[in-house]
Structures are given as C-alpha cells and as structure tokens.
C-alpha cells in the first residue's frame, strides 16, 4: 500500500518503490503463514467436539477458500475502481477487525481439555445469550461421548 501511495500518479515505479512493494507482499505472506493461516486448523482441532470435528473442518475449509477467492476476485477490480492503494487499506482494516474478534471471542486453549474450552466459550461475553439473566448449563457431552 505504501509503495502504491508513493507512486500513485506515475505509470512506471522506481526501483526503490518496487522493492518496497515486494517486501510488503512477502511480509503479508509471511505474516499470514505465521498467524491466521494455521489458526483456522488449530481452532477446528481444539474448539469443536470430536463428534462434529470432521464437518467443522470441512466447513472451515470451504469458508477459508471462499474468503481467499473473494480477495482474489476483488483485488484488481478494487484497484481499478478506487486506486492502487485502497484495496490494501481495506484488507488492512479487515485484518485488524479479525484480530479484535480473536481477542474477544476465542479463548486461549493451551493445556485445556475440550469441556473447559466449551465452558469458557459459553461464558465469554461475545457468545453469551444476552436475553438470559444467568447462565443455565445445558446438557454436555463428556470425554466418552455420554450426555451428562
């Protein structure tokens, strides 16, 4: 985004601006591979009970691919309609909204069993039913897949 903002009026970018653009693209790819990329698979493996884990993995894969396709299909048209830097800014804002969602709606799962993760998710303010005045525990499935 910075590289396109610097040379927005010129047809040909200078070598230094091209280097900034390549470093930016590599930074985005590296950042995704180290953060949001594995997060999808980690969440499915830790947050969903084993009885629905396969379906959840399939659904999250489809959603992830659809989101990637949406970015691919809107990038060039967004650049031509709004300018070369605007799509980068939009994706930047969406990324920070996603980070905010992760902080308020996804619990830390390190060293916790699935039932304690489930309890923590239910008690988080983002997922609570705001119409109820107190938490009513519904039937849960224990580790042996029996309703308790």
C-alpha positions as CSV (number, residue, x, y, z in Angstrom):
1,X,0.0,0.0,0.0
2,X,2.8,2.4,0.8
3,X,4.6,1.7,-2.5
4,X,1.4,2.4,-4.5
5,X,0.7,5.5,-2.5
6,X,4.2,6.9,-3.2
7,X,4.0,6.4,-7.0
8,X,0.2,6.6,-7.5
9,X,0.4,9.1,-10.3
10,X,3.2,7.6,-12.3
11,X,2.9,4.7,-14.7
12,X,6.3,3.3,-14.0
13,X,7.5,2.8,-10.5
14,X,11.1,3.4,-9.5
15,X,13.3,0.5,-8.4
16,X,13.1,1.5,-4.7
17,X,9.3,1.6,-4.8
18,X,9.2,-1.8,-6.5
19,X,11.5,-3.2,-3.7
20,X,9.1,-1.7,-1.0
21,X,6.2,-3.4,-2.8
22,X,7.9,-6.8,-3.0
23,X,8.9,-6.6,0.7
24,X,5.3,-5.7,1.6
25,X,3.9,-8.6,-0.3
26,X,6.4,-11.0,1.2
27,X,5.6,-9.5,4.6
28,X,1.9,-10.2,4.2
29,X,2.5,-13.8,3.0
30,X,4.9,-14.4,6.0
31,X,2.6,-12.8,8.5
32,X,-0.4,-14.9,7.2
33,X,1.6,-18.1,7.3
34,X,2.7,-17.4,10.9
35,X,-0.7,-16.3,12.2
36,X,-4.1,-16.6,10.6
37,X,-3.1,-19.4,8.3
38,X,-2.6,-22.1,10.9
39,X,-5.2,-20.5,13.2
40,X,-8.1,-22.0,11.1
41,X,-6.8,-25.5,11.5
42,X,-5.9,-25.1,15.2
43,X,-9.3,-23.8,16.1
44,X,-11.1,-26.7,14.4
45,X,-8.9,-29.2,16.1
46,X,-9.3,-27.7,19.6
47,X,-12.7,-26.0,19.8
48,X,-15.0,-28.4,18.2
49,X,-16.0,-31.7,19.9
50,X,-14.9,-34.8,18.1
51,X,-18.4,-35.7,17.1
52,X,-18.6,-32.7,14.7
53,X,-14.9,-32.1,14.1
54,X,-14.9,-33.6,10.6
55,X,-17.8,-31.5,9.5
56,X,-16.4,-28.4,11.1
57,X,-13.1,-29.0,9.4
58,X,-14.9,-29.2,6.0
59,X,-17.0,-26.1,6.7
60,X,-14.0,-24.1,7.8
61,X,-12.0,-25.2,4.7
62,X,-14.8,-24.0,2.4
63,X,-15.2,-20.7,4.2
64,X,-11.4,-20.2,4.1
65,X,-11.3,-20.9,0.4
66,X,-14.3,-18.7,-0.3
67,X,-12.6,-15.8,1.6
68,X,-9.4,-16.3,-0.4
69,X,-11.4,-16.3,-3.6
70,X,-13.2,-13.1,-2.6
71,X,-9.9,-11.4,-2.0
72,X,-8.6,-12.6,-5.4
73,X,-11.7,-11.6,-7.3
74,X,-12.0,-8.1,-5.7
75,X,-8.3,-7.1,-5.6
76,X,-7.8,-6.0,-9.2
77,X,-11.2,-4.5,-9.7
78,X,-10.8,-2.7,-6.4
79,X,-7.5,-1.2,-7.6
80,X,-9.0,-0.1,-10.9
81,X,-12.1,1.4,-9.3
82,X,-10.7,3.1,-6.1
83,X,-6.9,3.4,-6.8
84,X,-4.0,1.1,-6.3
85,X,-3.6,1.6,-2.5
86,X,-7.2,1.3,-1.4
87,X,-7.6,-2.5,-1.5
88,X,-4.6,-2.8,0.7
89,X,-6.1,-0.4,3.2
90,X,-9.4,-2.2,3.1
91,X,-7.7,-5.6,3.8
92,X,-5.6,-3.9,6.5
93,X,-8.8,-2.7,8.3
94,X,-10.4,-6.2,7.9
95,X,-7.3,-7.8,9.4
96,X,-7.4,-5.6,12.4
97,X,-11.1,-6.3,12.9
98,X,-10.3,-10.0,12.7
99,X,-7.6,-9.6,15.4
100,X,-10.2,-7.8,17.6
101,X,-12.6,-10.7,17.0
102,X,-9.9,-13.2,18.0
103,X,-9.2,-11.3,21.3
104,X,-12.9,-11.0,22.3
105,X,-14.4,-14.3,21.0
106,X,-11.8,-17.0,21.0
107,X,-10.4,-18.4,24.3
108,X,-6.8,-19.5,25.0
109,X,-6.8,-23.2,24.5
110,X,-3.3,-24.1,25.8
111,X,-3.4,-27.0,28.2
112,X,-7.2,-27.2,28.5
113,X,-9.4,-30.1,27.9
114,X,-12.4,-29.7,25.4
115,X,-15.0,-29.4,28.2
116,X,-13.2,-26.5,29.9
117,X,-12.8,-24.8,26.5
118,X,-16.5,-25.2,25.9
119,X,-17.3,-23.7,29.3
120,X,-15.0,-20.8,28.6
121,X,-16.6,-20.1,25.2
122,X,-20.1,-20.2,26.6
123,X,-19.2,-17.7,29.4
124,X,-17.4,-15.2,27.1
125,X,-19.5,-12.1,26.6
126,X,-19.4,-12.3,22.8
127,X,-21.2,-15.7,22.8
128,X,-23.5,-15.3,25.8
129,X,-27.2,-15.1,25.2
130,X,-27.9,-11.5,26.3
131,X,-31.5,-12.2,26.9
132,X,-30.8,-14.5,29.8
133,X,-30.0,-13.1,33.2
134,X,-28.0,-16.0,34.3
135,X,-26.1,-18.9,32.8
136,X,-28.1,-22.1,32.5
137,X,-26.0,-25.1,31.7
138,X,-27.4,-27.3,29.0
139,X,-26.5,-31.0,28.7
140,X,-22.9,-31.5,27.8
141,X,-21.1,-34.4,26.2
142,X,-18.2,-35.8,28.3
143,X,-15.0,-37.2,27.0
144,X,-16.6,-40.6,26.5
145,X,-19.4,-39.0,24.4
146,X,-22.1,-39.5,27.0
147,X,-24.6,-36.8,27.9
148,X,-24.1,-35.5,31.4
